[in-house]
Amino acid sequence: MSRTLLLSVTAALLFAAAGPSQDVQKKSALDKAALEAYVRHLYVMKPEIKVQVADPKPSQVPGFVEVVVHASLGNASQDFPFLVSKDGSKILQAAVYDINSNPFKPDLDKLKTEFQPSLGTPGAPVVLVTFSDFECPHCKDEAVMLRQNLLTAYPTQVRLYAKDFPLDSIHQWARPAAIAGRCVFRQNASSFWSYSDWIFAHQADITAPNLKDKVMEWAKGEKDIDVLQLGRCMDTKATEAEVDKNVAEGRALDINATPTLFVNGRRIAQVIDWTNLRGIIDYEIEYQKTAKNAGEDCGCELKLDVPGTPQKTLPFKK
């Protein structure tokens, strides 16, 4: 064998032997940097979008862990929950349901209605929870639709709760208006709905500078509201923590737009007309006759446990 041929054969054998060890190391979705890069490519996230990958936590699916990727830009943010195989090779993005429980149970568990403005019948089989912004035009449309139709059509079968979710990044007076609404609610629970109706009706006339003056004008016509007390409450932002609590709950529910409505935990994240909403409510009324796994008659109402006294429902639920 010639020297040239021998060198060629030797080089080929060395290359073949070295090949497998020089393969690119396989990536793992459990590596935060690798998952961030993958998700950025998947959703075309520009560099200015901040991405945070959470630590893995147990999931309901055997062989998988849950990893949440949080993306944010300014005040806007969104969570992307993924199921990652324990070897890091596979990623799933899917809703996981338990056939033995309500399909909306994860959201039902996060919806807290204690100490919230409400309308309707305690113990109703259908509960609506709306996250709204007083400066949002679509929220106004929804509020008008609900107030005009809901209790007329369902005088005993529905309960409505109102939650604050001001979009601070685009609405200048939504948060102060929510704080004022909570101040009204503190004084007189039923007056909240008069305030809500009024502020939506006058939405076009209200600005950040004139909000307080407008609210004071409204309050002068309300016999159950102390105007001076309301003014002090607004000035000191005494109820802002309550608004913040609602916002935090909304973020835990991955709400990123208003209005967002829940019907027995079923999320409606877009504007819905009365005909379609009524169809959903009618379905839930019939379904809950046997399911008993949502609404206020599901056996999950919180109670005050005070030793030596009968258990009572929390205030403002009546």
C-alpha positions as CSV (number, residue, x, y, z in Angstrom):
1,M,0.0,0.0,0.0
2,S,1.4,3.4,-0.9
3,R,2.2,6.0,1.7
4,T,-0.5,8.4,0.2
5,L,-3.3,5.7,0.3
6,L,-2.3,4.7,3.9
7,L,-2.6,8.3,5.1
8,S,-6.0,8.6,3.4
9,V,-7.3,5.5,5.0
10,T,-5.9,6.4,8.4
11,A,-7.5,9.9,8.2
12,A,-10.9,8.4,7.2
13,L,-10.8,6.0,10.1
14,L,-9.9,8.8,12.6
15,F,-12.7,11.0,11.3
16,A,-15.2,8.1,11.6
17,A,-14.1,7.4,15.1
18,A,-14.2,11.1,16.2
19,G,-17.6,11.8,14.5
20,P,-20.1,10.8,17.3
21,S,-18.2,12.5,20.1
22,Q,-18.2,15.8,18.1
23,D,-22.0,15.9,17.7
24,V,-23.7,19.1,18.9
25,Q,-24.8,18.5,22.5
26,K,-28.6,18.1,22.7
27,K,-30.5,21.1,24.2
28,S,-32.7,20.7,27.2
29,A,-35.9,22.7,27.9
30,L,-35.0,22.5,31.6
31,D,-32.0,24.8,30.8
32,K,-33.4,28.3,31.2
33,A,-31.3,29.9,28.6
34,A,-32.2,27.3,26.0
35,L,-35.9,27.5,26.7
36,E,-35.8,31.3,26.6
37,A,-34.1,31.2,23.2
38,Y,-36.6,28.6,21.9
39,V,-39.6,30.6,23.1
40,R,-38.3,33.9,21.7
41,H,-38.0,32.2,18.3
42,L,-41.4,30.5,18.6
43,Y,-43.2,33.8,19.2
44,V,-40.9,36.2,17.4
45,M,-40.1,38.1,20.6
46,K,-37.9,41.1,19.9
47,P,-34.8,41.8,22.1
48,E,-36.6,44.6,24.0
49,I,-39.1,42.1,25.4
50,K,-37.9,40.9,28.8
51,V,-38.2,37.1,29.3
52,Q,-38.0,35.3,32.6
53,V,-38.1,31.5,32.9
54,A,-39.4,30.3,36.3
55,D,-38.2,27.2,38.1
56,P,-39.9,23.9,37.3
57,K,-42.7,22.8,39.5
58,P,-44.8,19.6,39.6
59,S,-47.6,19.2,37.1
60,Q,-50.7,17.1,36.8
61,V,-49.2,15.1,33.9
62,P,-47.0,12.2,34.8
63,G,-43.5,12.5,33.4
64,F,-43.7,16.3,33.0
65,V,-43.0,19.4,35.1
66,E,-44.6,22.8,34.6
67,V,-42.4,25.8,33.6
68,V,-43.9,29.3,33.2
69,V,-42.2,31.7,30.9
70,H,-43.0,35.4,31.7
71,A,-42.7,38.0,29.0
72,S,-43.0,41.7,29.6
73,L,-42.6,45.0,27.8
74,G,-43.2,48.1,30.0
75,N,-46.5,47.6,31.8
76,A,-47.7,44.8,29.4
77,S,-46.9,41.2,30.3
78,Q,-48.0,37.7,29.5
79,D,-47.3,34.3,31.0
80,F,-46.7,31.2,28.8
81,P,-47.1,28.0,30.8
82,F,-45.4,24.9,29.3
83,L,-45.2,21.3,30.3
84,V,-41.6,20.0,29.9
85,S,-40.7,16.3,30.0
86,K,-38.4,15.4,32.9
87,D,-35.6,14.6,30.5
88,G,-36.0,18.1,29.0
89,S,-36.5,16.9,25.4
90,K,-40.2,17.7,24.8
91,I,-42.4,20.7,25.4
92,L,-46.2,20.7,25.6
93,Q,-48.4,23.7,25.6
94,A,-51.9,22.5,26.4
95,A,-54.8,22.8,28.8
96,V,-54.9,19.9,31.3
97,Y,-58.3,18.8,32.5
98,D,-59.5,16.4,35.2
99,I,-62.5,14.5,34.1
100,N,-63.7,14.3,37.7
101,S,-63.9,18.0,38.3
102,N,-65.1,21.2,36.7
103,P,-63.0,22.0,33.7
104,F,-62.7,25.6,34.9
105,K,-61.7,24.7,38.4
106,P,-58.2,26.3,38.2
107,D,-59.7,29.7,37.5
108,L,-62.6,29.1,39.9
109,D,-60.1,28.5,42.7
110,K,-58.4,31.9,41.9
111,L,-61.7,33.9,41.7
112,K,-62.3,35.6,45.1
113,T,-65.6,37.3,45.6
114,E,-65.5,38.1,49.3
115,F,-66.0,41.9,50.0
116,Q,-66.7,42.7,46.4
117,P,-69.6,44.7,45.0
118,S,-72.4,42.3,44.0
119,L,-75.9,42.2,42.5
120,G,-78.3,39.3,42.4
121,T,-79.3,36.4,44.7
122,P,-77.1,34.8,47.3
123,G,-76.8,31.1,46.5
124,A,-77.5,31.6,42.8
125,P,-76.4,28.6,40.6
126,V,-74.6,31.0,38.2
127,V,-72.0,33.5,39.2
128,L,-70.6,36.2,36.9
129,V,-67.3,38.0,37.8
130,T,-66.3,40.9,35.6
131,F,-62.8,42.5,35.6
132,S,-63.4,46.0,34.3
133,D,-61.8,49.5,33.8
134,F,-63.9,52.6,34.2
135,E,-62.1,54.4,31.4
136,C,-62.5,51.5,28.9
137,P,-65.2,52.0,26.2
138,H,-65.8,48.2,25.8
139,C,-66.2,47.9,29.6
140,K,-68.9,50.6,29.4
141,D,-70.7,48.6,26.7
142,E,-70.6,45.4,28.8
143,A,-71.7,47.2,31.9
144,V,-74.7,48.7,30.1
145,M,-75.6,45.3,28.7
146,L,-75.4,43.6,32.0
147,R,-77.4,46.2,33.9
148,Q,-80.1,46.4,31.3
149,N,-80.6,42.6,31.0
150,L,-79.1,40.4,33.7
151,L,-81.4,40.8,36.7
152,T,-84.5,41.3,34.5
153,A,-83.9,38.0,32.8
154,Y,-82.6,36.1,35.9
155,P,-84.0,37.7,39.1
156,T,-83.0,34.7,41.3
157,Q,-80.6,32.6,39.3
158,V,-77.6,34.8,38.8
159,R,-75.1,36.7,41.0
160,L,-72.8,39.4,39.5
161,Y,-69.5,40.5,41.1
162,A,-67.5,43.5,40.0
163,K,-63.7,43.6,40.2
164,D,-61.3,46.4,39.3
165,F,-58.6,46.0,36.7
166,P,-57.4,49.5,35.6
167,L,-55.1,49.5,32.6
168,D,-52.7,52.1,34.0
169,S,-50.4,52.1,30.9
170,I,-53.1,53.5,28.6
171,H,-55.8,55.0,30.9
172,Q,-54.9,58.0,33.1
173,W,-57.9,58.1,35.4
174,A,-59.0,54.5,35.6
175,R,-57.1,53.8,38.8
176,P,-58.3,56.9,40.7
177,A,-61.9,56.1,39.5
178,A,-61.5,52.5,40.9
179,I,-60.2,53.9,44.2
180,A,-63.2,56.3,44.4
181,G,-65.6,53.4,43.6
182,R,-64.1,51.4,46.5
183,C,-64.5,54.5,48.7
184,V,-68.2,54.6,47.8
185,F,-68.5,50.8,48.4
186,R,-67.0,51.2,51.9
187,Q,-69.7,53.8,52.8
188,N,-72.7,52.0,51.3
189,A,-72.4,48.8,49.3
190,S,-75.5,49.4,47.2
191,S,-74.3,52.9,46.2
192,F,-71.4,51.4,44.3
193,W,-73.8,50.4,41.4
194,S,-75.1,54.0,41.3
195,Y,-71.5,55.2,41.0
196,S,-70.7,52.6,38.4
197,D,-73.7,53.5,36.3
198,W,-72.9,57.2,36.6
199,I,-69.2,57.0,35.7
200,F,-69.8,54.9,32.6
201,A,-72.6,57.2,31.5
202,H,-70.3,60.2,31.8
203,Q,-67.1,58.5,30.6
204,A,-66.6,60.9,27.7
205,D,-66.8,63.9,30.0
206,I,-64.3,62.8,32.6
207,T,-60.5,63.5,32.5
208,A,-57.8,62.9,35.0
209,P,-57.8,66.5,36.2
210,N,-61.6,66.8,36.7
211,L,-62.3,63.3,38.0
212,K,-62.6,64.3,41.7
213,D,-64.8,67.4,41.0
214,K,-67.1,65.2,38.9
215,V,-67.3,62.5,41.6
216,M,-68.1,65.1,44.2
217,E,-70.9,66.5,42.1
218,W,-72.3,63.0,41.8
219,A,-72.0,62.3,45.5
220,K,-74.0,65.5,46.4
221,G,-77.1,63.8,44.9
222,E,-76.6,60.6,46.8
223,K,-78.4,60.5,50.2
224,D,-76.4,57.6,51.5
225,I,-72.9,59.1,50.8
226,D,-71.0,61.5,53.0
227,V,-69.3,63.8,50.5
228,L,-66.6,65.0,52.8
229,Q,-65.7,61.4,53.9
230,L,-65.6,60.4,50.2
231,G,-63.3,63.3,49.4
232,R,-60.9,62.3,52.1
233,C,-60.9,58.7,51.1
234,M,-60.0,59.7,47.5
235,D,-57.3,62.1,48.6
236,T,-55.5,59.6,50.8
237,K,-56.1,56.7,48.4
238,A,-57.4,54.8,51.3
239,T,-58.8,52.0,49.1
240,E,-55.9,51.6,46.7
241,A,-54.7,48.4,48.4
242,E,-58.1,46.9,47.6
243,V,-57.7,47.9,43.9
244,D,-54.2,46.5,43.9
245,K,-55.5,43.2,45.3
246,N,-58.0,42.9,42.5
247,V,-55.3,43.7,39.9
248,A,-53.0,41.0,41.4
249,E,-55.8,38.5,41.2
250,G,-56.4,39.4,37.6
251,R,-52.7,38.9,36.8
252,A,-52.8,35.5,38.5
253,L,-55.6,34.7,36.1
254,D,-53.5,35.9,33.2
255,I,-55.9,38.7,32.4
256,N,-54.4,41.2,30.0
257,A,-57.4,43.0,28.6
258,T,-60.7,44.5,29.7
259,P,-63.5,43.6,30.0
260,T,-62.8,40.0,31.0
261,L,-65.9,38.1,32.2
262,F,-66.1,34.8,34.0
263,V,-69.4,32.8,34.0
264,N,-69.1,30.0,36.6
265,G,-65.3,30.1,35.9
266,R,-65.7,30.0,32.1
267,R,-63.5,32.8,30.7
268,I,-65.0,35.3,28.2
269,A,-62.0,37.4,27.1
270,Q,-63.8,39.3,24.3
271,V,-66.8,41.5,24.0
272,I,-69.9,39.3,24.0
273,D,-73.5,40.3,23.1
274,W,-76.5,39.6,25.3
275,T,-77.9,36.8,23.1
276,N,-74.7,34.7,23.3
277,L,-74.2,35.5,27.0
278,R,-77.7,34.4,27.7
279,G,-77.1,31.1,25.9
280,I,-74.1,30.4,28.2
281,I,-76.1,31.3,31.3
282,D,-79.1,29.1,30.3
283,Y,-76.7,26.2,29.7
284,E,-75.0,26.7,33.1
285,I,-78.4,26.9,35.0
286,E,-79.4,23.5,33.6
287,Y,-75.9,22.0,34.0
288,Q,-75.6,23.0,37.7
289,K,-78.9,21.3,38.6
290,T,-77.0,18.1,38.7
291,A,-73.3,19.1,38.6
292,K,-73.3,21.4,41.7
293,N,-69.7,22.3,41.0
294,A,-69.9,26.0,40.4
295,G,-72.1,29.0,41.3
296,E,-72.8,30.0,44.9
297,D,-74.5,26.7,45.8
298,C,-71.4,24.6,45.2
299,G,-70.6,24.1,48.9
300,C,-67.5,26.2,48.7
301,E,-68.6,29.5,50.2
302,L,-66.2,30.8,52.8
303,K,-67.4,31.1,56.4
304,L,-66.3,33.1,59.4
305,D,-65.2,30.6,62.0
306,V,-65.6,32.5,65.3
307,P,-65.5,30.2,68.4
308,G,-68.7,30.3,70.4
309,T,-70.8,31.9,67.7
310,P,-72.8,30.5,64.8
311,Q,-70.9,30.6,61.4
312,K,-71.9,33.6,59.3
313,T,-71.2,34.5,55.7
314,L,-68.6,37.2,55.2
315,P,-69.9,40.8,55.0
316,F,-71.2,42.2,51.8
317,K,-72.1,38.8,50.4
318,K,-75.8,39.4,51.0
